[in-house]
Amino acid sequence: MTTELLLPIVLAIGWLVLAGSALASMRLGWSRLVKLALVWLAIFVGLFLLVEWFALARGTASALL
């Protein structure tokens, strides 16, 4: 592991701790937390697939020209 990779890993862990503590302070039940996590996962996966689809469409269109 290089020192260039150490800072992003530490920062990602810090952000996860911050988000986890914010969720814990809301005192939601486990079922509600799982629902929220699945909704956010669906949002990010949907956005990722949309961007990948546009990138694929752009690459295919440029290959045709």
SEZA-67410 format. One record per residue (C-alpha): residue in three letters; x, y, z; residue number from 1. Coordinates in Angstrom, 2 decimals. Layout:
# residues N
> ala  X  Y  Z  NUM
...
//
This chain:
# residues 65
> met  0.00  0.00  0.00  1
> thr  1.39  3.36  -0.98  2
> thr  0.96  6.58  0.92  3
> glu  -1.12  7.94  -1.97  4
> leu  -3.78  5.32  -1.26  5
> leu  -3.72  5.71  2.51  6
> leu  -5.45  9.10  2.72  7
> pro  -8.50  8.13  0.61  8
> ile  -8.96  4.96  2.66  9
> val  -8.77  6.85  5.95  10
> leu  -11.16  9.52  4.66  11
> ala  -13.64  6.91  3.42  12
> ile  -13.62  5.21  6.82  13
> gly  -14.14  8.58  8.48  14
> trp  -17.12  9.38  6.24  15
> leu  -18.62  5.95  6.95  16
> val  -18.25  6.51  10.69  17
> leu  -19.85  9.94  10.36  18
> ala  -22.78  8.57  8.34  19
> gly  -23.19  5.64  10.73  20
> ser  -23.26  7.89  13.77  21
> ala  -25.83  10.14  12.09  22
> leu  -28.03  7.14  11.39  23
> ala  -27.58  5.84  14.94  24
> ser  -28.62  9.20  16.38  25
> met  -31.92  9.01  14.48  26
> arg  -32.78  5.83  16.44  27
> leu  -34.49  4.12  13.53  28
> gly  -35.36  0.46  13.63  29
> trp  -33.36  -2.09  11.68  30
> ser  -36.12  -2.60  9.15  31
> arg  -36.27  1.14  8.43  32
> leu  -32.47  1.33  8.08  33
> val  -32.46  -1.59  5.64  34
> lys  -35.20  0.06  3.58  35
> leu  -33.28  3.33  3.46  36
> ala  -30.07  1.53  2.49  37
> leu  -31.85  -0.34  -0.31  38
> val  -33.42  2.87  -1.63  39
> trp  -30.03  4.64  -1.72  40
> leu  -28.43  1.59  -3.30  41
> ala  -31.13  1.56  -6.00  42
> ile  -30.59  5.28  -6.66  43
> phe  -26.82  4.95  -7.05  44
> val  -27.02  1.76  -9.13  45
> gly  -29.63  3.39  -11.37  46
> leu  -27.47  6.46  -11.89  47
> phe  -24.43  4.29  -12.57  48
> leu  -26.32  2.24  -15.16  49
> leu  -27.68  5.39  -16.80  50
> val  -24.20  6.92  -17.12  51
> glu  -22.75  3.65  -18.41  52
> trp  -25.56  3.34  -20.95  53
> phe  -24.90  6.87  -22.25  54
> ala  -21.17  6.15  -22.44  55
> leu  -21.84  2.94  -24.36  56
> ala  -24.27  4.71  -26.68  57
> arg  -21.72  7.46  -27.34  58
> gly  -19.00  4.93  -28.07  59
> thr  -21.25  2.96  -30.40  60
> ala  -22.36  6.10  -32.23  61
> ser  -18.81  7.32  -32.70  62
> ala  -17.75  3.88  -33.99  63
> leu  -20.50  4.00  -36.60  64
> leu  -19.33  7.36  -37.90  65
//
